[in-house]
Amino acid sequence: QGRVRTYIDCDNVQHEAAPCGHDFSMEYEGMHVEIQLIYRRGLLPHWQDIQNKVTQLMLGFVVRPDELLPTANAPFISR
């Protein structure tokens, strides 16, 4: 669609612990969220797996409106 979804920028230091900044949007998952991660350059080959796992984590926080309030037939029970 001509838009950048993921942007990764790593420091140019010559060791595996050099930091990488990884920014991505969750707009394609229906969320207006911009994620910013920092990890060592040695993990760069796994950037897609990292992004997928963070996406799944964030989607785990989604609550449907019908889950917010108890219904008249189901009283609120504290857990």
C-alpha positions, 0 to 999 in steps of 0.5 A: 500500500506504499506505507512503511509498516516496520522500521528497524534502525541499528547502531553501527557499532561492531558487536552483537550487543549494539542496540536496534530500534524496531518500530511498527504499526498495528493498524493492519490488526485493527488497532491504532497503536505504534509499538517501539522496541529496543533489542540487541543486534544479535536478535535482528535475524528474529525480528519477524518472530519478535514482532509477531509475539509482541503483536499477539501480546498486545491483541491479548489486551483487547476486550470486547464491549460485551465483556466489560459489564455483567449481564442481568442474568449473570451477576458480577463475581469477583475472581 
